[in-house]
């Protein structure tokens, strides 16, 4: 659950909180559903009104949540966020230790449902929650890879959840199970000691992880997609004069990239669609990029990039 003071109030002054749902994997599932894909979200939720509220909100956006396991006597993870404008930064407070999701194991996963998919996506936030989540993540990634699914993983490092040296050590073997690895350049340096030069960093990490493509985001400078035979760079050409909410922009990028690859588009076009989804997400509050394929196509087409076939 995401709780934030209205507008740009601080927690110390607010009398109420806006209630929304947020989570890296669920964000991507919802974003892809908005683009016309059939998606499912698997998790472990408490069998109470709050747990069912989380699942129902995610389902309301077109995501199959029938694989969610509900367990009695547990709690939903919560995070509080103060939205701000410069020079004041956003402030996040996590209250998710011991949540139902943090106790997830392989026994909570509907592997038959996973086997029916063509693409599995996970992020580094899940293994950051607990040792059981780390083991579950590895089990699911191996299963998906063995069943022939396309597997992607966003490093999505959160310093409030675990230190960089621990995150790097846990995530590196997991990334070796993936076809696509998404990582911000700053996280590549902090977790894996990647070179300061982004081009060298992308080349080094792709070879190190053995993934088909390493996608490195560079903030306002754009993003790089590195394979064994080529490096493609796409600048961020979609400018957002007024940023409403940054949370979820990375998940929107992942969804745009994944959608474009499913549509059979090139790596360069996939980066462009990722940028477009991310830019659109910055214009609305909440974690979700609630935009249709037609809206994203319109923005991409206006930038002169290839449109979806």
Secondary structure, DSSP 8 states (H G I E B T S, - for coil): -EEEESTT--TTT-S-EEEE---HHHHHHHHHHHTT--EE---EEESSHHHHHHHHHHHHTTEE-TT-EEETT----EEEEE---TTS--EEEEE-TT-TGGG--GGGS-HHHHHT-SEEEEEHHHHHS-HHHHHHHHHHHHHHHHTT-EEEEE----TTTS-HHHHHHHHHHHHTT-SEEEEEHHHHHHHH---SSHHHHHHHHHHHHT-SEEEEE-GGG-EEEE-SS-EEEE------SS-S--TTHHHHHHHHHHHHHHTT--HHHHHHHHHHHHHHHTTSSSS-----HHHHHHHHHHTT-----
